[in-house]
Amino acid sequence: MADVPTFVKIKPTEPLGQPCLRETLEKVLEHTASHFEQVNYCLVGTAAAMLHGVPLSAGDVDFLMKERTHVDAFAVALSSFPALTPPTLLEEAKQYYAAYNVNGIQVEASTVEVTTDSVYIETYGDGPWKYQTLIAVGPYRVPTVALELRLATELLRNRPDRYEPMITWMKQNGCDADLLVHAMNARRLSPEIQHSILAQVGGGAV
């Protein structure tokens, strides 16, 4: 581990839209698949929503890892790409983190070492491991966090540019209303917000 971690944010060489995301994921998995046989990982963040089909664009690709050794395995697998941040413990953030430049796209992997009894939060606790979907990308299947958990995160952050397309997608394609309610409760969103969101996605009353 570097004595002084260096953090670099890169600007993608092209917008990370759906085709670029899938191309990047396939490239990453070409290198990581053999290293990930015993690794628990899950795609989270905006890239996860995009892989579900929500029309968004992202600045990077985020993989959640269950153990620090899994981040190390990620780093070994992507060692042929430029390292933006080698495996590094971020004590204040409670993360063990690494990032690589994969053909101009920032690809990150980290643990989120926060304790919770909830199983309905996107990036920590048992939620991302219990509520995920395997989505095909080329010959691979990518564990991707449930969109309902991702939506609750964006509602908590109050980022309408992210959550409004997700709501529209759910209205058109359906959602697990019970899971969404649990996720919004876990994020302690107000009853007013919950009623509004459920009405928009067609999930009925809280």
Rosetta blueprint (number, residue, H / E / L):
1 M L
2 A L
3 D L
4 V L
5 P L
6 T L
7 F L
8 V L
9 K L
10 I L
11 K L
12 P L
13 T L
14 E L
15 P L
16 L E
17 G L
18 Q H
19 P H
20 C H
21 L H
22 R H
23 E H
24 T H
25 L H
26 E H
27 K H
28 V H
29 L H
30 E H
31 H H
32 T H
33 A L
34 S L
35 H L
36 F L
37 E L
38 Q L
39 V L
40 N L
41 Y E
42 C E
43 L E
44 V E
45 G H
46 T H
47 A H
48 A H
49 A H
50 M H
51 L H
52 H H
53 G L
54 V L
55 P L
56 L L
57 S L
58 A E
59 G L
60 D E
61 V E
62 D E
63 F E
64 L E
65 M E
66 K L
67 E L
68 R H
69 T H
70 H H
71 V H
72 D H
73 A H
74 F H
75 A H
76 V H
77 A H
78 L L
79 S L
80 S L
81 F L
82 P L
83 A E
84 L E
85 T E
86 P E
87 P E
88 T E
89 L E
90 L E
91 E L
92 E L
93 A L
94 K L
95 Q E
96 Y E
97 Y E
98 A E
99 A E
100 Y E
101 N E
102 V E
103 N L
104 G L
105 I E
106 Q E
107 V E
108 E E
109 A E
110 S E
111 T L
112 V L
113 E L
114 V L
115 T L
116 T L
117 D L
118 S L
119 V L
120 Y L
121 I L
122 E L
123 T L
124 Y L
125 G L
126 D L
127 G H
128 P H
129 W H
130 K H
131 Y L
132 Q E
133 T E
134 L E
135 I E
136 A E
137 V E
138 G L
139 P L
140 Y E
141 R E
142 V E
143 P E
144 T E
145 V E
146 A L
147 L H
148 E H
149 L H
150 R H
151 L H
152 A H
153 T H
154 E H
155 L H
156 L H
157 R H
158 N L
159 R L
160 P H
161 D H
162 R H
163 Y H
164 E H
165 P H
166 M H
167 I H
168 T H
169 W H
170 M H
171 K H
172 Q H
173 N H
174 G L
175 C L
176 D L
177 A H
178 D H
179 L H
180 L H
181 V H
182 H H
183 A H
184 M H
185 N H
186 A H
187 R L
188 R L
189 L L
190 S L
191 P H
192 E H
193 I H
194 Q H
195 H H
196 S H
197 I H
198 L H
199 A H
200 Q H
201 V H
202 G L
203 G L
204 G L
205 A L
206 V L
